[in-house]
Amino acid sequence: MSEVKRRYDVSGRREQAQVRRRAVVAAAKELFEQDGFRATSITTIAQRAAVSPESIYKSFGTKAALAKAVFDFVIAGDDEDVAVAQRPAVQAALAEPEVRRKIEIYIHGLARRQQRSAKVQILIRDGRHSDDALVDVWQKLLDERLAGMTMFGQHLLETGRLRAGIELDEVRDVLWTYTAVELYELLVLGRGWSLDRYAEWIARSLTNALI
């Protein structure tokens, strides 16, 4: 009986820790977007999340690391330990046999991820100019996206349906450019394009550039 109880207690503690972590990330997202990264203190986040500042430092280490955790949460849409590449939207694009449709499916999924994450990306990008703690975080976001576009670019090349003579470095860089948050910022946030219009334009532009 005691062994069963110990397993239950461990499971319960893990669930409570996950609930607290989710509350911290949600509070940080709200406050970062409302007041900016630099003006938001760990103490303020802790108060909003009803936890101690010490617990935030223990869980995340630094405020910059917390900003990265906020980005990871919003781009995925949840805090499940599943990489974006393994999620249904990306897997559906990989499974699609027709290359134009493959690009379209992928970009519509990306558009939804941009919708969730653009404000946080922009906050990190712009915040690095006034807070050095965000420089490495922004570079990590760029590196992760470049790695993702490299993998997707290789996948597209392996279909044998891309433009003759095109090589991985060009496919990767074209994908990396068109999936940048700056285009979402310009067209959706700046010019008021709908999400569907943005996604359709990106997909069409990529198709024209790669096929």
Number of C-alpha atoms within 10 A of each C-alpha: 5 7 8 8 10 11 11 12 12 11 12 12 12 12 12 12 13 13 11 18 20 18 18 27 25 18 19 26 23 16 18 22 14 11 11 17 24 15 11 16 17 19 14 15 25 19 14 16 20 13 16 14 16 12 14 22 14 10 14 17 12 14 20 21 17 21 24 23 19 24 23 19 19 23 20 18 14 11 16 8 7 10 9 16 13 10 11 11 17 19 14 14 21 19 9 14 10 12 20 19 14 18 21 20 21 20 26 21 17 17 22 18 16 21 17 17 20 22 19 24 24 16 17 27 18 16 18 19 11 11 13 11 17 24 17 15 21 22 14 13 17 15 12 12 16 18 14 17 21 20 15 22 22 16 14 22 18 10 11 10 13 18 14 9 6 12 14 18 12 14 22 20 15 17 23 18 14 17 22 15 18 15 15 23 17 12 15 17 15 10 10 13 14 12 17 13 14 19 23 17 15 22 23 15 13 21 17 11 14 20 13
